[in-house]
Amino acid sequence: MSGRAARTLAQAKINLALRVFGKRPDGYHSIETVFLRLEFGDDVEVRTTRGEKSLRCYEMRDKRPEENLAYRAAELFAAETGYPKGFEIEIVKNIPMGGGLGGGSADAGAVLRILNTLSPDPVSRPKLLDLAARLGSDVPFLTSEYVMAMSWGRGERLLGLKPLPPREVELFFPPFGIETAKAYAMLDQVRGDYRGGDPELTTEMFRDWESAAAHSTNDFEPVVRAHWPEIDALLAHADKSGAFYRMSGSGSTVFRIAGSGLESAQEFSKLPPLRIPEDTQRIFTRTAWSVVPVELLD
């Protein structure tokens, strides 16, 4: 017999800035980034059971549930809290996989938030974020109640920022994803034994859209552009037009923030034509103003 159930929207994220430093003693890289949620995301529903565990996700139908980050999030929550005995997870994917938009991490964060809402003895917010940090670098932010945040370390250190006013966003997803581990390996190969770099981003840099556009950066872009001409073609438009284009995370998605950069000072129709690579998926959405709450179903 099924138990209680709830659902939410696992909102995608973009990185307004992303800097990568040297490796830590644990083998992971230290980063400095600015996260921002989008209104676009995956639909995630969780129902508790008396012991059965399952996951339904069409895009993951050929993989074992244990390979899914959302499933692992539910198992971790249950192991740490004793609740629930079992679970049914259903995910309707809208976020492209391997696109740097935090899809898997968003699903995991949604599951943690849902289970903590359903639990008769919910854990504290710091404890929930600690569980999130064990799952992946983007999971703490996407488990938090922050719409926008600056982050350090592996992504576990968060400082909430006042969300920027919502803007239209266009996402360009080429017909391929980029594995995060591969992107880091490529960056390491180019840099060699890189140990330099200190945090330089400040909250003041992201106080408004024009300042955010001026200080936006992504350390992965040079190495990714050198290997994937499809991404280079998209970002080359920004080089020529001054519009606010950026790659999110380690790729492969490139986003454009409407009305920012030099684009705000000229008519969009006067910008150089944009060459969109063949089979590139275009998604139109907006930056978020709030975190979608968990909705109880029964």
C-alpha positions as CSV (number, residue, x, y, z in Angstrom):
1,M,0.0,0.0,0.0
2,S,1.3,3.4,-0.9
3,G,1.9,6.1,1.7
4,R,2.2,9.9,1.5
5,A,3.2,11.7,-1.6
6,A,4.4,15.1,-2.8
7,R,5.9,16.7,-5.8
8,T,7.8,19.8,-6.9
9,L,9.6,21.3,-9.9
10,A,13.3,20.5,-9.9
11,Q,14.4,23.8,-11.3
12,A,17.4,24.0,-13.6
13,K,20.3,26.3,-12.9
14,I,22.8,28.4,-14.8
15,N,26.2,29.6,-13.7
16,L,26.5,33.3,-14.1
17,A,30.2,32.8,-13.3
18,L,32.4,29.8,-12.8
19,R,36.0,29.7,-11.8
20,V,38.0,26.5,-11.3
21,F,41.0,26.4,-9.0
22,G,43.5,23.6,-8.2
23,K,42.7,20.1,-6.9
24,R,42.0,19.7,-3.2
25,P,43.5,16.9,-1.1
26,D,40.3,14.8,-1.7
27,G,40.9,14.9,-5.5
28,Y,38.1,17.4,-6.3
29,H,38.7,20.9,-7.6
30,S,37.9,24.0,-5.6
31,I,35.5,26.2,-7.5
32,E,34.0,29.7,-7.2
33,T,30.6,30.2,-8.8
34,V,27.4,32.2,-8.9
35,F,24.3,30.0,-9.3
36,L,20.9,31.2,-10.5
37,R,17.8,29.1,-10.8
38,L,15.5,29.1,-13.9
39,E,11.7,28.7,-14.1
40,F,12.3,25.6,-16.3
41,G,12.8,22.2,-14.7
42,D,12.0,18.5,-14.3
43,D,8.7,17.3,-12.6
44,V,9.6,15.2,-9.6
45,E,7.1,13.2,-7.5
46,V,7.9,10.9,-4.6
47,R,5.5,8.5,-2.8
48,T,6.5,6.6,0.3
49,T,6.0,2.8,0.5
50,R,6.2,0.1,3.1
51,G,9.5,-1.1,1.7
52,E,9.5,-1.3,-2.1
53,K,11.9,1.1,-3.9
54,S,11.5,2.1,-7.5
55,L,12.2,4.9,-10.0
56,R,10.3,5.7,-13.2
57,C,12.1,8.0,-15.7
58,Y,11.8,7.3,-19.4
59,E,15.2,8.8,-20.2
60,M,16.8,6.5,-17.7
61,R,14.9,3.4,-18.6
62,D,18.0,1.5,-19.7
63,K,20.0,2.2,-16.6
64,R,19.9,0.7,-13.1
65,P,18.0,2.9,-10.6
66,E,21.1,3.0,-8.4
67,E,22.8,5.0,-11.1
68,N,20.3,7.8,-10.8
69,L,21.2,10.6,-8.4
70,A,17.6,11.1,-7.3
71,Y,17.3,7.5,-6.3
72,R,20.6,7.7,-4.4
73,A,19.4,10.8,-2.7
74,A,16.3,8.9,-1.4
75,E,18.4,6.0,-0.2
76,L,20.8,8.4,1.6
77,F,17.9,10.2,3.3
78,A,16.4,6.9,4.4
79,A,19.7,5.6,5.7
80,E,20.4,8.7,7.7
81,T,17.0,9.3,9.1
82,G,15.2,5.9,9.1
83,Y,12.5,7.4,6.9
84,P,10.9,6.3,4.6
85,K,11.0,2.5,4.6
86,G,10.6,2.6,0.8
87,F,9.8,5.0,-2.0
88,E,8.5,5.4,-5.5
89,I,10.1,8.2,-7.5
90,E,8.7,9.5,-10.8
91,I,10.6,12.0,-12.9
92,V,9.5,13.7,-16.1
93,K,12.6,15.0,-17.7
94,N,12.6,18.4,-19.3
95,I,16.2,19.4,-18.5
96,P,18.7,18.1,-21.1
97,M,21.1,15.6,-19.7
98,G,24.8,16.4,-19.7
99,G,24.0,20.0,-20.5
100,G,25.5,21.8,-17.5
101,L,22.1,22.8,-16.2
102,G,22.2,20.7,-13.1
103,G,19.4,18.3,-14.2
104,G,20.4,15.3,-12.1
105,S,21.4,17.4,-9.2
106,A,18.1,19.3,-9.3
107,D,16.2,16.0,-9.2
108,A,18.3,14.9,-6.2
109,G,17.7,18.2,-4.5
110,A,14.0,17.9,-5.2
111,V,13.8,14.4,-3.7
112,L,15.6,15.6,-0.5
113,R,13.2,18.5,-0.1
114,I,10.2,16.3,-0.7
115,L,11.2,13.6,1.8
116,N,12.1,16.2,4.4
117,T,8.6,17.7,3.9
118,L,6.9,14.3,4.2
119,S,9.0,13.1,7.1
120,P,7.3,13.1,10.6
121,D,10.7,14.2,12.0
122,P,12.3,16.4,9.4
123,V,16.0,17.2,9.7
124,S,17.4,20.7,10.1
125,R,18.3,22.8,7.0
126,P,22.1,22.5,7.7
127,K,21.7,18.7,8.0
128,L,19.8,18.5,4.7
129,L,22.5,20.5,2.9
130,D,25.1,18.2,4.5
131,L,23.3,15.2,2.9
132,A,23.1,17.1,-0.4
133,A,26.9,17.8,-0.3
134,R,27.6,14.1,-0.2
135,L,25.8,13.6,-3.5
136,G,27.4,16.2,-5.8
137,S,28.8,19.7,-6.2
138,D,25.5,21.3,-7.5
139,V,23.2,19.5,-5.1
140,P,23.5,21.7,-2.1
141,F,22.4,24.8,-4.0
142,L,19.6,22.9,-5.7
143,T,18.4,21.6,-2.3
144,S,18.6,25.0,-0.7
145,E,15.9,27.7,-0.5
146,Y,18.2,30.1,-2.5
147,V,17.2,31.4,-5.9
148,M,20.6,32.8,-6.4
149,A,23.8,32.2,-4.5
150,M,27.6,32.5,-4.5
151,S,29.4,29.2,-3.8
152,W,32.9,28.0,-2.9
153,G,34.7,24.8,-2.1
154,R,33.1,21.9,-4.0
155,G,29.8,23.8,-4.0
156,E,28.9,23.1,-0.4
157,R,29.6,26.6,0.9
158,L,26.8,28.9,0.0
159,L,26.0,32.6,0.4
160,G,22.5,33.6,-0.6
161,L,22.2,36.6,-2.9
162,K,19.2,38.8,-3.7
163,P,17.8,37.4,-6.9
164,L,18.2,39.6,-10.0
165,P,15.0,40.7,-11.6
166,P,13.6,38.0,-13.9
167,R,14.9,38.1,-17.4
168,E,14.1,36.1,-20.5
169,V,16.6,33.3,-21.1
170,E,17.3,31.3,-24.3
171,L,19.1,28.0,-23.9
172,F,21.0,26.4,-26.7
173,F,21.6,22.7,-26.2
174,P,23.8,21.1,-28.9
175,P,23.0,17.5,-29.9
176,F,25.5,16.2,-27.3
177,G,26.3,16.5,-23.7
178,I,29.7,16.9,-22.0
179,E,30.6,14.7,-19.1
180,T,31.8,16.8,-16.2
181,A,34.7,14.5,-15.5
182,K,35.9,14.8,-19.1
183,A,35.7,18.6,-19.0
184,Y,37.8,18.7,-15.8
185,A,40.3,16.3,-17.3
186,M,40.6,18.6,-20.4
187,L,41.1,21.6,-18.2
188,D,43.8,19.8,-16.2
189,Q,45.6,18.8,-19.3
190,V,45.8,22.3,-20.6
191,R,46.8,23.8,-17.2
192,G,49.2,21.2,-16.1
193,D,49.9,21.1,-12.3
194,Y,47.8,24.2,-11.7
195,R,47.7,25.4,-8.1
196,G,47.0,29.1,-8.5
197,G,43.9,31.2,-8.2
198,D,42.1,32.8,-5.3
199,P,38.4,33.7,-5.0
200,E,37.8,37.1,-6.6
201,L,34.1,37.3,-7.2
202,T,32.1,39.6,-4.9
203,T,28.4,40.1,-4.2
204,E,28.7,43.7,-5.5
205,M,29.6,42.3,-8.9
206,F,26.2,40.7,-9.2
207,R,24.1,43.4,-7.8
208,D,22.4,44.1,-11.2
209,W,22.3,42.6,-14.6
210,E,24.7,44.9,-16.3
211,S,27.3,44.3,-13.6
212,A,26.7,40.6,-13.8
213,A,27.2,40.6,-17.5
214,A,30.5,42.6,-17.1
215,H,31.8,40.1,-14.6
216,S,30.5,36.9,-16.0
217,T,33.2,34.3,-16.8
218,N,33.6,30.5,-17.2
219,D,37.0,28.8,-17.0
220,F,35.8,25.8,-19.0
221,E,34.9,27.9,-22.1
222,P,38.4,28.1,-23.8
223,V,39.1,24.3,-23.6
224,V,35.5,23.4,-24.6
225,R,35.4,25.8,-27.5
226,A,38.7,24.4,-28.8
227,H,37.1,20.9,-29.0
228,W,33.5,21.5,-30.0
229,P,33.0,24.0,-32.9
230,E,29.2,23.9,-32.2
231,I,29.8,25.7,-28.9
232,D,32.4,27.9,-30.3
233,A,30.0,29.1,-33.0
234,L,27.4,30.1,-30.4
235,L,29.9,31.9,-28.2
236,A,31.5,33.6,-31.2
237,H,28.3,35.5,-31.6
238,A,28.8,37.0,-28.2
239,D,32.4,37.9,-29.1
240,K,31.1,40.0,-32.0
241,S,27.9,41.4,-30.7
242,G,28.6,42.0,-27.0
243,A,25.4,40.2,-26.0
244,F,25.3,38.2,-22.8
245,Y,26.1,34.7,-23.8
246,R,27.8,32.2,-21.5
247,M,28.3,28.4,-21.2
248,S,26.6,26.9,-18.1
249,G,28.7,24.7,-15.9
250,S,31.1,22.5,-17.9
251,G,28.7,22.6,-20.9
252,S,27.3,21.8,-23.3
253,T,24.5,24.3,-22.9
254,V,25.0,28.0,-23.9
255,F,22.6,30.5,-22.5
256,R,21.7,34.1,-23.6
257,I,20.3,36.6,-21.1
258,A,18.0,39.0,-23.0
259,G,18.6,42.7,-22.6
260,S,22.0,42.4,-21.0
261,G,25.5,43.4,-22.1
262,L,25.8,45.7,-25.1
263,E,22.6,44.2,-26.4
264,S,20.7,46.5,-24.0
265,A,22.1,49.5,-25.8
266,Q,21.0,48.6,-29.4
267,E,18.2,46.9,-31.1
268,F,18.3,43.1,-31.2
269,S,17.6,43.2,-34.9
270,K,20.9,45.0,-35.5
271,L,23.0,42.3,-34.0
272,P,25.1,40.1,-36.3
273,P,23.1,37.0,-37.4
274,L,23.4,34.1,-35.0
275,R,24.6,30.8,-36.5
276,I,22.8,28.0,-34.7
277,P,24.5,24.6,-35.1
278,E,22.4,21.9,-36.7
279,D,20.2,19.9,-34.4
280,T,20.7,22.3,-31.5
281,Q,17.7,22.4,-29.2
282,R,16.4,25.8,-28.2
283,I,14.6,26.3,-25.0
284,F,13.0,29.6,-24.0
285,T,12.5,30.3,-20.3
286,R,13.1,32.9,-17.6
287,T,15.3,33.3,-14.6
288,A,13.5,32.5,-11.4
289,W,12.3,34.8,-8.7
290,S,11.4,32.1,-6.2
291,V,12.0,28.4,-5.4
292,V,9.0,26.3,-6.3
293,P,7.6,24.9,-3.1
294,V,6.9,21.2,-2.3
295,E,3.2,20.4,-2.9
296,L,1.6,17.7,-0.8
297,L,-0.6,15.3,-2.8
298,D,-2.5,13.5,-0.1
